[in-house]
């Protein structure tokens, strides 16, 4: 979200955030820290922010029905609202907001896009080695034939873990016509995912698979992503 705000941060834009906590200070943006003891919660902070005629609002996290409702109402009245939710993948976000009491027609009108993100470990480049994939690994990845994969042997540079650093994988759901209709008609997460993939959405699984086949991460990391999604 901070990366998005940095891109959107222009001198002619009034950007206000409500966060818990404020992790990075960004010049030119009004950032508000949640203070539970003082009664400043996400919902109360968001109400106050709307009175200041912002162009862009960032809500650190949508945790309850009240915050979700105010955020959606703000989005359909001309404000760009950026926020986070805890879900398994991008289509599940719609289900989560519906569980919070947001009507499907409001979601269809307010949502513009959803990004799901996970982090996977990078193979250490200092001790990276090639090997032929086993039948179990090929079955897991859904590939055939001879497949060359990579892993780290372990060295002092990576503290003998075989990994060094992490990389993000993403799933980006764009609200095109078909996906919007699916949301408005109250379709479930699987049907939403099918509509989004038909429109070109690359899933977390597909994104991670590409990293495995290109030698950036391992099948162990891939399996953890798959099992978490399933």
Backbone bond lengths (Angstrom), bond angles and torsions (degrees), N, CA, C in turn:
res aa  C-N    CA-C-N  psi(-1)  N-CA   C-N-CA  omega(-1)  CA-C   N-CA-C  phi
1 X - - - 1.465 - - 1.520 110.79 -
2 X 1.339 116.38 -36.39 1.470 118.98 177.61 1.533 110.59 -64.76
3 X 1.318 116.72 -37.16 1.465 120.18 177.25 1.523 110.09 -62.60
4 X 1.334 116.87 -41.72 1.463 121.18 178.46 1.527 110.72 -64.97
5 X 1.327 116.26 -42.19 1.466 120.03 179.59 1.526 111.56 -64.16
6 X 1.319 116.90 -37.91 1.470 119.88 178.03 1.529 111.13 -63.13
7 X 1.324 116.56 -35.25 1.463 120.23 177.73 1.526 111.45 -71.80
8 X 1.329 116.29 -35.11 1.470 121.70 -176.46 1.526 112.97 -86.18
9 X 1.322 116.43 -11.96 1.464 121.43 -173.35 1.530 111.49 -72.87
10 X 1.324 115.97 96.47 1.468 122.76 177.79 1.527 108.61 -120.85
11 X 1.332 115.28 156.44 1.464 120.11 -175.21 1.531 112.35 -64.09
12 X 1.333 117.34 -24.62 1.469 120.65 -178.45 1.521 112.65 -94.57
13 X 1.338 117.87 8.34 1.459 122.11 179.95 1.527 110.54 -111.06
14 X 1.328 115.02 130.92 1.468 120.79 175.83 1.530 107.73 -93.16
15 X 1.324 115.84 105.09 1.468 121.27 -177.46 1.522 109.45 -111.39
16 X 1.331 115.49 127.15 1.470 121.00 178.89 1.526 108.68 -129.83
17 X 1.326 116.16 138.70 1.459 120.55 178.82 1.521 110.50 -122.08
18 X 1.315 116.03 155.92 1.471 122.04 168.50 1.519 105.69 -130.57
19 X 1.350 116.26 117.97 1.455 121.66 -169.17 1.523 112.00 -133.52
20 X 1.319 115.47 158.66 1.461 120.94 177.78 1.536 109.19 -145.05
21 X 1.326 118.34 91.45 1.468 128.34 -2.44 1.531 110.59 -94.55
22 X 1.351 116.25 179.56 1.460 121.09 170.78 1.523 106.82 -78.10
23 X 1.325 117.35 109.19 1.467 121.22 -173.21 1.525 112.79 -86.70
24 X 1.329 116.76 -35.46 1.460 121.44 178.46 1.518 109.16 -135.10
25 X 1.305 116.04 136.42 1.459 120.06 176.71 1.524 109.32 -91.03
26 X 1.337 115.51 128.67 1.458 121.43 -177.91 1.519 108.84 -116.47
27 X 1.302 116.50 123.03 1.465 121.42 -178.86 1.529 110.04 -64.04
28 X 1.336 115.41 133.88 1.461 120.64 177.82 1.509 114.31 92.42
29 X 1.339 117.02 -2.10 1.465 121.36 -179.99 1.519 109.47 -118.52
30 X 1.322 116.96 135.49 1.468 122.12 176.49 1.526 108.90 -85.26
31 X 1.322 116.36 110.93 1.456 121.54 -176.72 1.529 110.74 -109.55
32 X 1.320 115.91 127.54 1.463 122.54 -176.72 1.524 109.52 -110.72
33 X 1.319 116.61 130.84 1.465 122.82 179.08 1.529 109.81 -92.87
34 X 1.326 116.82 129.21 1.461 121.05 174.73 1.528 109.30 -63.15
35 X 1.341 116.45 135.92 1.462 122.31 177.97 1.528 108.40 -133.73
36 X 1.326 115.23 96.27 1.468 120.53 -174.74 1.517 111.76 -62.51
37 X 1.328 117.97 -40.98 1.468 121.77 -178.25 1.524 111.66 -63.49
38 X 1.319 116.13 -33.02 1.471 120.45 -179.73 1.529 112.18 -88.65
39 X 1.335 116.41 -0.81 1.461 120.10 179.50 1.512 114.38 83.51
40 X 1.347 116.10 11.29 1.471 120.08 178.78 1.518 108.29 -93.41
41 X 1.325 116.07 95.90 1.455 123.05 178.96 1.524 109.63 -104.69
42 X 1.319 117.12 178.40 1.456 120.15 179.41 1.531 110.72 -58.85
43 X 1.332 116.47 -45.10 1.467 120.23 -176.80 1.525 111.86 -66.34
44 X 1.344 117.29 -46.06 1.467 120.14 -178.96 1.522 110.88 -68.20
45 X 1.334 116.21 -38.81 1.460 120.12 177.29 1.516 111.60 -63.80
46 X 1.331 116.36 -39.67 1.464 121.07 -179.78 1.515 111.10 -66.25
47 X 1.325 117.22 -38.46 1.470 120.97 176.97 1.527 110.68 -60.92
48 X 1.331 116.02 -45.42 1.465 120.14 -179.47 1.527 111.36 -65.55
49 X 1.328 115.82 -38.30 1.460 120.51 -179.55 1.524 110.93 -61.79
50 X 1.315 117.34 -39.75 1.464 121.16 -176.99 1.525 112.28 -64.03
51 X 1.333 117.09 -23.61 1.469 120.57 178.47 1.532 111.84 -76.00
52 X 1.334 116.61 -11.67 1.471 120.75 -176.91 1.524 113.06 -99.53
53 X 1.318 116.23 14.16 1.464 122.86 175.87 1.526 112.81 51.66
54 X 1.350 118.22 58.29 1.462 119.96 179.02 1.531 111.66 -79.17
55 X 1.308 116.22 154.41 1.467 120.68 172.10 1.527 110.60 -88.23
56 X 1.332 114.75 -38.99 1.467 121.15 -177.35 1.521 109.16 -132.06
57 X 1.327 115.91 134.34 1.470 121.74 179.52 1.521 108.64 -123.36
58 X 1.327 115.74 133.78 1.460 119.40 173.00 1.523 109.06 -117.00
59 X 1.324 116.42 120.63 1.463 122.34 177.12 1.524 106.59 -106.13
60 X 1.322 116.56 119.74 1.462 120.49 -174.97 1.514 114.03 -50.28
61 X 1.334 116.71 -44.68 1.462 120.50 -179.94 1.523 109.67 -158.94
62 X 1.310 116.40 138.43 1.467 121.36 173.60 1.519 107.00 -91.47
63 X 1.335 115.75 108.30 1.466 120.22 -173.61 1.529 113.74 -108.17
64 X 1.326 117.48 -18.87 1.465 119.20 -174.88 1.528 110.56 -143.72
65 X 1.323 114.91 172.79 1.464 121.32 -176.28 1.524 112.05 -63.62
66 X 1.332 116.77 -40.16 1.457 120.54 -177.45 1.529 111.59 -63.09
67 X 1.335 115.95 -45.98 1.467 120.03 178.68 1.524 110.63 -63.48
68 X 1.326 116.65 -42.37 1.466 121.15 179.77 1.525 110.88 -61.07
69 X 1.318 116.58 -44.20 1.464 120.68 -178.18 1.534 111.16 -64.57
70 X 1.327 116.81 -44.76 1.475 119.94 -179.13 1.523 110.25 -65.85
71 X 1.345 116.78 -40.40 1.463 120.96 -179.89 1.524 111.22 -62.95
72 X 1.316 116.80 -43.10 1.469 120.95 179.81 1.523 110.44 -67.19
73 X 1.331 116.83 -42.80 1.472 120.05 178.35 1.531 110.64 -61.89
74 X 1.327 116.23 -38.47 1.467 119.89 178.38 1.523 110.36 -65.39
75 X 1.341 116.54 -39.20 1.464 120.93 -178.06 1.526 112.14 -65.95
76 X 1.340 117.03 -36.52 1.468 119.15 -177.33 1.525 112.22 -85.11
77 X 1.334 117.04 -1.27 1.469 119.49 177.05 1.531 111.78 -110.81
78 X 1.329 115.60 23.65 1.460 119.30 170.55 1.504 117.27 101.12
79 X 1.332 118.65 3.19 1.464 120.90 178.11 1.528 109.77 -97.91
80 X 1.332 115.91 144.53 1.457 120.08 171.84 1.520 107.21 -88.85
81 X 1.327 116.84 116.85 1.467 122.07 -177.41 1.532 108.96 -112.40
82 X 1.324 115.45 128.19 1.468 121.86 177.58 1.527 107.53 -117.63
83 X 1.338 116.51 131.36 1.464 118.81 -179.80 1.522 110.50 -155.63
84 X 1.331 115.81 178.73 1.466 121.44 179.23 1.520 110.73 -126.58
85 X 1.337 114.35 156.43 1.461 123.44 174.73 1.522 107.86 -141.95
86 X 1.325 116.87 154.39 1.462 120.92 175.01 1.524 108.91 -94.59
87 X 1.327 116.82 107.33 1.467 122.42 177.22 1.525 109.14 -142.77
88 X 1.338 116.53 169.45 1.463 121.04 -179.62 1.522 112.86 -74.80
89 X 1.339 116.46 -37.22 1.459 120.64 -177.72 1.520 108.88 -155.19
90 X 1.331 116.51 -177.46 1.460 120.42 -175.84 1.538 113.38 -64.37
91 X 1.345 120.30 -49.28 1.470 119.67 179.84 1.527 113.65 -60.58
92 X 1.335 117.56 -30.20 1.468 121.12 179.98 1.522 112.45 -65.54
93 X 1.332 116.90 -19.70 1.461 120.93 178.30 1.528 111.01 -61.19
94 X 1.319 115.47 -39.89 1.468 119.92 178.96 1.522 109.93 -63.17
95 X 1.336 116.64 -43.64 1.465 120.55 179.47 1.531 111.01 -63.33
96 X 1.329 115.86 -39.22 1.473 120.76 -179.67 1.524 111.20 -64.08
97 X 1.329 116.51 -42.58 1.462 120.13 178.95 1.530 111.09 -67.97
98 X 1.317 116.53 -35.14 1.468 119.38 175.90 1.529 110.77 -65.96
99 X 1.332 116.58 -38.12 1.473 120.59 176.03 1.525 111.05 -61.61
100 X 1.331 116.35 -28.87 1.468 121.14 178.51 1.527 112.10 -81.27
101 X 1.327 116.52 1.50 1.458 119.66 175.14 1.519 115.71 98.71
102 X 1.339 118.16 6.85 1.459 120.62 179.24 1.525 109.33 -81.43
103 X 1.307 117.82 128.31 1.458 122.77 -178.06 1.530 110.53 -70.06
104 X 1.333 117.01 144.54 1.467 120.42 -179.40 1.528 114.13 -55.18
105 X 1.336 117.71 -38.27 1.469 119.35 -177.93 1.539 111.00 -68.10
106 X 1.331 117.30 -30.95 1.465 120.28 175.96 1.524 111.24 -71.15
107 X 1.325 116.53 -38.52 1.459 120.50 177.33 1.524 110.63 -64.73
108 X 1.328 116.02 -42.68 1.465 120.16 179.83 1.523 111.02 -62.06
109 X 1.327 116.20 -34.50 1.465 120.53 -178.40 1.523 112.81 -80.75
110 X 1.331 117.64 -28.78 1.473 120.30 -171.63 1.525 114.45 -99.21
111 X 1.317 117.82 -32.71 1.460 120.12 -175.66 1.532 111.84 -73.82
112 X 1.322 116.03 136.65 1.466 121.62 176.56 1.527 111.68 -114.89
113 X 1.306 116.83 -31.11 1.456 120.36 179.02 1.518 111.01 -173.81
114 X 1.323 116.31 154.18 1.468 122.07 -179.61 1.527 107.98 -133.11
115 X 1.327 116.03 132.97 1.463 121.10 177.96 1.526 108.58 -119.92
116 X 1.328 116.47 120.82 1.470 121.05 172.74 1.525 107.38 -98.57
117 X 1.317 116.50 140.36 1.469 120.37 -176.48 1.517 111.00 -137.25
118 X 1.321 115.94 138.43 1.461 122.93 171.37 1.520 108.51 -133.86
119 X 1.309 116.60 161.20 1.461 121.32 176.32 1.526 109.59 -113.76
120 X 1.328 116.30 136.31 1.467 121.50 174.90 1.524 108.51 -124.90
121 X 1.316 115.77 156.05 1.471 120.74 -178.24 1.529 110.80 -78.36
122 X 1.337 114.99 141.83 1.463 121.43 173.85 1.537 110.01 -87.01
123 X 1.317 115.56 143.28 1.464 119.91 173.68 1.525 108.55 -69.48
124 X 1.308 116.64 137.44 1.465 121.79 178.21 1.531 109.48 -63.53
125 X 1.307 116.61 123.75 1.476 120.53 -178.23 1.524 112.49 -72.71
126 X 1.325 117.12 -17.05 1.464 120.60 -178.17 1.527 112.04 -77.97
127 X 1.328 117.00 -31.92 1.472 119.99 -177.75 1.526 112.16 -123.63
128 X 1.314 116.33 21.76 1.458 122.25 -179.68 1.520 111.11 -65.55
129 X 1.340 115.56 134.68 1.456 119.85 -178.26 1.519 110.59 -139.34
130 X 1.326 115.95 152.31 1.469 121.42 179.64 1.526 110.46 -92.33
131 X 1.343 115.42 154.94 1.460 121.17 172.84 1.525 108.44 -160.03
132 X 1.315 115.51 159.42 1.463 120.32 178.78 1.526 109.78 -83.48
133 X 1.326 115.59 132.80 1.458 120.30 -178.49 1.523 111.50 -65.43
134 X 1.328 116.32 140.19 1.462 121.35 176.85 1.531 109.44 -78.31
135 X 1.328 116.27 168.25 1.470 120.65 178.43 1.525 110.93 -61.28
136 X 1.329 115.78 -37.18 1.472 119.81 179.72 1.518 110.06 -64.44
137 X 1.332 116.57 -42.77 1.467 120.36 -179.96 1.524 111.30 -67.04
138 X 1.334 117.49 -40.82 1.463 120.76 178.41 1.520 110.95 -64.38
139 X 1.320 116.06 -37.29 1.467 120.14 177.00 1.527 110.65 -66.34
140 X 1.332 116.71 -40.61 1.456 121.65 178.30 1.527 111.42 -63.12
141 X 1.338 115.58 -42.88 1.461 120.51 -177.65 1.530 112.70 -80.18
142 X 1.329 116.41 -18.23 1.460 119.64 -178.73 1.516 112.47 76.15
143 X 1.333 117.20 35.60 1.460 121.29 -179.86 1.524 109.85 -122.96
144 X 1.336 115.55 160.11 1.467 121.55 -179.46 1.523 110.31 -123.68
145 X 1.322 114.71 168.28 1.457 119.72 176.72 1.510 112.69 79.25
146 X 1.320 114.81 -167.71 1.464 120.63 179.23 1.527 109.68 -79.65
147 X 1.314 116.11 121.19 1.469 121.25 -178.14 1.528 109.04 -124.45
148 X 1.319 115.42 127.91 1.466 120.74 177.30 1.527 109.16 -98.26
149 X 1.325 115.85 124.39 1.471 121.43 179.40 1.535 108.65 -116.40
150 X 1.321 114.88 177.35 1.466 120.05 -178.35 1.528 110.70 -133.82
151 X 1.310 115.17 154.08 1.463 122.29 173.42 1.522 108.55 -157.32
152 X 1.321 115.73 165.53 1.460 120.27 178.65 1.514 111.17 -95.95
153 X 1.337 116.26 134.14 1.470 119.32 178.85 1.522 111.30 -72.66
154 X 1.334 115.25 -28.07 1.461 120.04 -173.65 1.520 110.17 103.33
155 X 1.314 117.14 125.97 1.464 121.22 -178.14 1.528 108.88 -151.50
156 X 1.330 118.04 170.32 1.474 119.68 179.45 1.530 113.13 -58.15
157 X 1.343 116.81 -32.70 1.460 120.23 -177.25 1.526 112.03 -64.22
158 X 1.335 117.32 -34.86 1.473 120.67 -179.77 1.525 111.41 -106.94
159 X 1.345 115.49 15.84 1.473 121.26 -179.59 1.528 111.85 57.25
160 X 1.347 115.02 35.17 1.463 123.08 176.00 1.533 113.22 60.95
161 X 1.331 116.70 28.44 1.467 120.44 177.12 1.532 111.90 -96.96
162 X 1.336 116.05 -23.50 1.455 120.01 -176.00 1.516 113.09 86.70
163 X 1.338 116.15 -2.41 1.470 120.42 -178.93 1.523 110.40 -126.27
164 X 1.324 115.38 150.18 1.463 120.57 175.02 1.523 108.73 -149.55
165 X 1.329 115.82 111.10 1.466 120.57 -179.26 1.520 112.70 83.72
166 X 1.328 114.38 177.05 1.462 120.63 178.94 1.520 110.14 -136.52
167 X 1.321 115.70 163.51 1.461 122.09 177.67 1.530 108.39 -138.57
168 X 1.311 116.82 145.65 1.460 121.18 -178.79 1.519 111.05 -87.21
169 X 1.322 115.91 143.27 1.460 121.58 168.43 1.523 106.96 -115.08
170 X 1.325 115.86 147.15 1.458 119.92 -173.09 1.523 112.30 -131.61
171 X 1.313 113.58 155.44 1.463 122.29 172.78 1.525 105.85 -133.42
172 X 1.324 117.27 113.83 1.465 121.13 -173.70 1.524 110.22 -111.36
173 X 1.317 115.58 114.41 1.464 122.15 179.58 1.527 108.86 -100.43
174 X 1.323 116.09 113.53 1.461 120.73 177.44 1.524 109.35 -94.24
175 X 1.308 115.95 137.69 1.467 120.61 -177.57 1.529 110.30 -85.13
176 X 1.342 115.95 79.04 1.459 118.67 175.19 1.532 109.01 -86.04
177 X 1.316 117.08 -174.87 1.461 121.57 -174.17 1.531 112.60 -59.15
178 X 1.335 117.14 -47.52 1.460 120.86 -177.13 1.528 111.94 -65.93
179 X 1.324 116.29 -42.25 1.472 119.87 179.23 1.526 110.03 -66.62
180 X 1.324 117.02 -40.84 1.463 120.86 178.92 1.526 111.12 -61.36
181 X 1.324 115.95 -41.41 1.473 119.90 178.52 1.524 110.88 -65.66
182 X 1.341 116.51 -38.62 1.463 120.44 178.22 1.523 111.20 -63.46
183 X 1.342 116.40 -40.62 1.466 120.96 177.44 1.524 110.28 -64.82
184 X 1.312 116.59 -46.72 1.471 120.87 -177.83 1.521 111.93 -63.86
185 X 1.331 116.50 -32.26 1.469 120.87 -179.66 1.525 112.91 -86.25
186 X 1.337 116.59 3.98 1.465 120.59 175.43 1.513 114.50 71.89
187 X 1.329 117.77 31.59 1.468 120.80 178.91 1.525 110.49 -67.06
188 X 1.353 114.80 154.34 1.469 118.16 179.98 1.526 111.30 -78.65
189 X 1.338 115.46 177.23 1.468 120.74 -174.09 1.523 112.37 -62.35
190 X 1.333 117.44 -38.12 1.462 120.61 -179.69 1.528 110.93 -65.45
191 X 1.315 117.01 -41.57 1.469 120.91 179.38 1.531 110.74 -67.99
192 X 1.340 115.81 -37.97 1.468 119.61 176.05 1.528 110.64 -64.03
193 X 1.330 115.95 -42.92 1.463 120.46 179.61 1.527 110.62 -62.08
194 X 1.342 116.54 -40.83 1.468 120.55 179.41 1.524 110.66 -63.48
195 X 1.331 117.03 -43.31 1.466 121.26 179.34 1.529 110.70 -64.62
196 X 1.339 115.89 -40.04 1.468 120.07 -179.28 1.524 111.50 -68.93
197 X 1.336 116.92 -40.84 1.463 120.29 178.89 1.523 111.06 -67.13
198 X 1.314 116.32 -34.25 1.465 120.26 175.97 1.526 110.47 -62.54
199 X 1.335 115.57 -32.08 1.473 120.74 179.68 1.524 112.05 -85.43
200 X 1.352 116.68 -0.76 1.462 119.49 175.05 1.510 115.99 110.72
201 X 1.338 118.96 8.77 1.453 120.48 179.46 1.526 110.84 -67.93
202 X 1.319 115.99 132.67 1.461 122.31 175.68 1.515 108.04 -97.25
203 X 1.329 117.87 122.26 1.460 121.32 -174.88 1.520 111.68 -76.22
204 X 1.338 115.41 166.65 1.465 120.78 175.10 1.520 110.57 -57.85
205 X 1.331 116.04 -40.54 1.466 121.20 179.15 1.523 110.74 -61.05
206 X 1.329 116.30 -47.54 1.467 120.44 -179.40 1.527 111.34 -63.66
207 X 1.328 115.52 -41.28 1.465 120.33 179.86 1.528 110.97 -62.62
208 X 1.329 115.81 -44.11 1.470 120.31 179.94 1.526 110.84 -69.43
209 X 1.325 117.92 -36.32 1.459 121.91 177.83 1.527 110.57 -59.29
210 X 1.325 115.94 -41.72 1.461 120.13 177.98 1.517 112.10 -61.25
211 X 1.344 116.84 -37.63 1.464 120.81 179.07 1.525 111.58 -69.50
212 X 1.335 116.47 -35.30 1.469 120.16 178.13 1.532 110.17 -66.58
213 X 1.327 116.53 -47.83 1.459 121.00 -176.99 1.526 112.28 -69.14
214 X 1.338 116.72 -24.05 1.466 120.00 178.49 1.531 112.28 -92.16
215 X 1.328 117.28 2.77 1.455 120.91 173.83 1.508 115.48 81.28
216 X 1.330 117.57 22.05 1.464 120.46 -179.22 1.520 111.70 -93.70
217 X 1.343 116.29 -34.65 1.464 120.14 178.00 1.527 109.29 -136.70
218 X 1.335 116.30 -177.61 1.464 120.96 -171.86 1.515 112.52 -112.41
219 X 1.330 114.82 169.13 1.464 120.30 176.74 1.532 111.15 -67.09
220 X 1.323 116.76 -27.20 1.470 119.71 176.87 1.533 110.18 -62.24
221 X 1.327 116.33 -45.06 1.455 120.39 177.83 1.530 110.57 -66.19
222 X 1.327 116.59 -38.87 1.464 121.52 178.44 1.520 110.41 -61.13
223 X 1.329 117.55 -44.77 1.461 121.05 -178.24 1.523 111.57 -63.55
224 X 1.338 116.97 -35.98 1.455 119.74 178.17 1.534 111.10 -66.23
225 X 1.323 116.88 -38.82 1.460 120.77 176.92 1.512 110.75 -63.78
226 X 1.336 116.64 -47.27 1.466 121.67 -178.38 1.516 110.95 -61.21
227 X 1.331 117.34 -46.92 1.460 120.48 -176.80 1.523 111.49 -68.01
228 X 1.352 117.50 -33.58 1.464 120.14 177.60 1.515 111.23 -67.28
229 X 1.359 115.98 -37.40 1.459 119.95 179.49 1.516 109.89 -70.35
230 X 1.353 116.09 -45.15 1.457 120.30 -178.99 1.514 110.07 -72.75
